[in-house]
Amino acid sequence: SVQVIEGDAPDPRACSLLGKCRITKLPADLPKGSPIEVTYSFNASGRIAVRASDPTGGRVAGIEIDRRGGLNEKEIDAFRVLAEQYQVD
């Protein structure tokens, strides 16, 4: 399973869990520790989209997390600024 966490702690267990997703139907012979490609994106309203894929077999999982409920107005404004700075056309 791919866990989406938030925090600055060097130990991921000390960070906050935002959500998780699982890539299903992976090949039975896929070695443990095989690479998984994870892509994160977020928008100005605080919604985070996470996509995880197995590059060898093309299996994909995804999750969208709505962070607005846990953010104050200052944090939402910070997301807006970041989204505008890193917007790709």
Protein Blocks (a to p, Z undefined) as FASTA:
>chain_A
ZZddedjbfblklpccfbdcddehiafklcghiacdddddddfkopacdddddfknopac
dddddfklmpcfklmmmmmmmmmmmpcZZ
